[in-house]
């Protein structure tokens, strides 16, 4: 099954964040909890982690793009 | 109802270079995420270094690499939020390794709570500071006296804040601190005309931090903490 990869809801929902980098590439195998991407506000870095074991299937929000907390930024194909 | 304070550790690394100190922070963070170590407050002073956060740019370092080398100032890119800042002797860097779920705050609230901690600490020394909406950190008028920059992984916090106790303020003139040009920076020593002493400030900070986050921390050395982490590693437990 596919899992949404979301900016974690550990900050205010209205907060604008920038996806600064994808640590993993499409097609990479990842384990649950592994870092996939980094998103930042001016003073906060949030790590986006894998919701399950699987493969990074799709990057929806590319690095350098501004988005909001809770946004789906990619899709993980679970094992 | 009386709230029970969580037990934690108070780890004072004193003066050491940024990179090995950050390695220690990462090791403790991973142990925290694995549920092996109690909340830990890490304190340190660093050898002179400019660090560039995830929102930062080398363009905000105004001096040439050659000049920085001659001054003995390193440059490192790091994984906290924020832009360029200076760390050096006389500046206290504090990294609370907490769990947001334990303290009932989201990342943004937590960052502002750290500003509250700094303001309460400075008030104990009769220094009246404020926050600015657009510029996180703690300010004395138009001069910044403390910077905040946090990171969160799986709800676990790292990095934190830096407080200018009595650092060399000239170093800040070689950068646009936090990406802001011509930003004034000050210190406790500059404001009071003397420094109360790092040990005194750490002791006051301990009481403010513990009260704010309902903690009761015990002083521990890195050697003792490392031993505890190693003894409790999942590999050893089989």
Interface residues (C-beta under 8 A of the other chain):
Chain A: X8 X9 X10 X11 X12 X15 X18 X20 X33 X35 X38 X40 X41 X42 X43 X44 X45 X46 X47 X49
Chain B: X53 X54 X55 X79 X80 X81 X82 X100 X106 X107 X108 X109 X111 X136 X148 X149 X150 X151 X152 X153 X154 X155 X159
